[in-house]
Amino acid sequence: MDDRYGSDVLAAGWRERGVKPVPQVPAEVDLVVEVAADGFCGAVTKVQGGTVELEDRLGRRRLFPLGGGFLIDGAPVRLTVPAASAQGPRRTASGSFAVADQRARTALPSRILVEGRHDAELVEKVWGADLRVEGVVVEYLQGVDLLDDLLAAEPPSARRRYGVLVDHLVPGSKESRIAEAVARGPHGRHVRIVGHPFVDVWQCVTPRALGIAAWPEIPRGVDWKTGICRAFGWPHETQADAARAWQHILSKVTTYRDLEPALLGRVEELIDFVTAPAG
């Protein structure tokens, strides 16, 4: 005799019978999904610590827990951690393809010189892997005013080039006058001086990465870093306060996307210059 009610409704799993399972989809970079709860739609930028970061078409980024609650083409999905093999070639923070099992090369004679410790730390965080593969060392110059002394002590050549990154390289500035003098001088052929237009390298971190609309305007006559810390409500009395502020800013940088194009292009230009074959 047929059982018109089917099997025992109290048996384990009876609630799931007839329910279509939700597909599990690896949260690979650039996968576009919609958040069912509020309609936020964006592309996956990273997966870390049980969360997925999405970036919408306006550049806004938000974090969500991995799992259910997402839609692809209107259909529910569960986002999972992508397998290492499914992510394709790994990229460095600068966007370059990572070289597997590549040891750092012996340092080249050529160097990239930067004006401050913060500049050096930012370059290392984004381009460090690339520079080690190329064998390029980044050195702290302490100020573009000291460049002439360095060039006199260790003159550049076709095999020992210097790429120099400076802050606030705009027409009429002290930095631009020094750069022009070096270019006209005896070492100009083997020295490339480039820079960004910002007062300080802090501003090379995009406001979006910091979750702000724009960097505050600091009046003339006020120390810029002190003014920034004060505007954000951060401690600003000592050098240690400025150092802690910078570490907070630097922590927001994970890839080249968190930096202004005005810096990105200049650093890439210097890497190309110091690694070009001698000729």
N, C-alpha and C positions, 0 to 999 in steps of 0.2 A: 504494500500500500504506500502510495506516495505521501511524503510529509509536506502538506501544503505550506507549512511555515518554515521549511528548510531546517537547517541544523540548529542545535541548541544556542539560543541567543545569549546565554550566559557564558558561553565558551570564550576563552581568551582570544582577543583580537577581533571580536565581532563588530566593534565600532569602526574599524578600519576597512571592513569589507565593502567593496564598491567605491571606495574613495581613491581618486587618482593621485598617485604619489607625486610630490613636488620635486622636479629635477634638481640635482645638485650641480652647480656650475662653478668651476674654478675662477676665482676673482683675478683674472690676468690683467696686466696693465693695458689700458685703453679700451677695456670692455665697458660698454655703455649700459647702465642700468637705471631704473627708476625706483625711488623709495616709495613703497605703497602707502605709508602713513601720511606723507605730506606732499608727494608729487615731485620732490627734488630729483632732478635727472642729471647725471654726470658720468664722466669716464673714470675708471679706476686709475689712481696714480700710485698707490702703494698699499701693501697689506702688512700690518705689523701689530704684534701684541694682541691678537684676537679682534682687531678692527680693520676696516677697509676705509681708505680715504677716497672720496669722489670729488671731481672738479667739474663744475658746470661750464657752459659756454661763455659765461661772464668772468670766469677765472676764480669763482668762489669755491672754497674747499670746505668739506665737512667730513667728520668721522662718524662711522656707524659700526655697530657690532656685526661681526660675521654671522651668517645663518639665514633665517627666513626674513620675510618682510620686503623682498625686492621683486621687481618685475622686469622682464625682458620682452619687448614687443607686447606688453599687456598681460603676459602670462607669469604666474608666480614662480620664483626660483629660490633656491637656498645657495648663498655664496659660500664657498669653501676656500681654504688656503690652497693656492696652486702648487702643484708638484714642481720641483726644481726643473725637471726636464721639460715641463710644459711652458715655462716662462721664456724659452728661447734664449738667445745669446744674452748673457748678463751685461749690463751697462754700468760704467762708473758714474760717480756723481756729476761728472762733466758731460755725460751723454755719450761718451765713447764706448765702443765695445770692449769689455774686459778681456784681457789676454790670460787664458787659463795657464796655471802653473808657470807663470813668467816671473823669474827672479829680477830684482832691480839691477839695472846695468851699472857698471862702474861709472862714476860721475864724469861727465864731460867737462872740459876746461871752461866752457861757456857757462854763464850764470844768468839767472833772473834776479834782479835787485828790486826790493820793495822798500818803501819809506818807513813803515812802522810794523810793530809786532802784530797788530790786528790785521793789517794787510796780509802779512805772511801766513797767519792762521787761517784766514779766509781762502787764500789761494791753495793752501795745503788741504783744506777740507774738501774743496770741490775738484781740484786738479791733481791732488797728491799722487793718486794711483798712476795717472798718465805720466807725470813727471818722473816717477821712479822707473817706469818702463823705458823712458827715453834717456834716463841718466842725467836729468837736469836738476840742479840744486838751486833752491830759493834762499837768498841771503838778505838779512836785515840791514838796510843802509843807514837808518837813523835820521835821514833827511837828505833831500836832493842837493842841499848846499854842500854836502861832503863828497859829491860825485867827482869833482875835479881832482881832489886829493887821491881818491881811489884809482882813478884812471892814470894818474902820474905814478903811483906806487906799483900798480899792476896793469900795464898798458894792454889794451885789447888788440886782437889780431884777427886774421881770417879764421883761425882755429880757436880763438878765445873771444867770443862775442859777449857783449853785455846787453841784456834786455832790461829796461828800467821802467817800473810802473810807479807813477806818482799821482797824488791826489790833486784835485782842483787845477787840472791842466786846461786853462781857458785863455783866450787872447788877452794879453796885457798883464797876466799874473806873473809873479816871481818865477813860478815853475816853468812857464812858457818861455821866459827870457833865458833861463838856464838851459833849457832844451835846445833853443835856437843857437846859443853860443856853442854848445857841444857839437851840434850838427855841422857848424861851420869850421870847427877846430880840426886838429890833426887826427883825432880818433873817431870822427863822425861816421866814417864808413862802417865801422865795426860796432857801433853803439846805436840801439834803437830805443828812444824814449817815447813812451805813450802814457796816456792817463785818462781818467774819467773826469767829468765836469763837477762832481760833487765836492762839498767842503771836506768831507771825511769819508773813509771807506765804509763806515756804518751805513751811510745812505745808499750804498750799492746793494743792500738787502732790500728787496721790494716791500712796500707797505703791506701788500697782500700776505706775504709770508709772516708778517708780524701781527696780522689781524687788525690793521689800522687803515684809515682812509688815505692818509698822507703823513709824511714826516712833518713835525712841527716847524714853523718858521722861527728862527732864533735871531733876535735883534743884533745889529752890529755892536761891537764892544763887549758882548757877552761870550765867554768861552763856550764854544759850540757844544761840546760834550756835556758840560755842566748844564747848559740850557736844555738839552735834550732830556737828561735825567730829571731835571726839575719839572719839565712839561709832562713827563710820564708819571710823576709822583714817586720817583725812585730816589734812594739816598744819593747825594751828590757832593758831599763835603770833601771827600778824599780821593786819591788816586785809586785806592782799593774799591771805592764805590763805582768808579768808571770801569774798572776791570770787571766787576761783577755784572754791570750793565751790558758790557760787550759779550760776556759769556752767555747771557740770556739771549741776546740778539743772534749770536752765532749758532746757538742751539736750534734756532728756527730754520736754519739753512740745511737742507738735505740733498738738494740737487741744483744743477745750474738754473733750473726754472725759478729758483728763489732769488736770483740775482738780476740786476738791471742789465739790459743788452749793452749799455755803454761800457760796462766792465767786461762782460763776456768776450766781446770782439777783441778788446785790447789784450787780454791775457792770451787768447788763442794766437794773436799776431806775434806776441813775444815768443811763445813756444815754437812757432814756425821759424822765427828768425834765428833763435839760438840753436836749433836742431838742423838747419839747412846744411847740406854738404859744403865743405870749404871749397871755395873756388876763386 
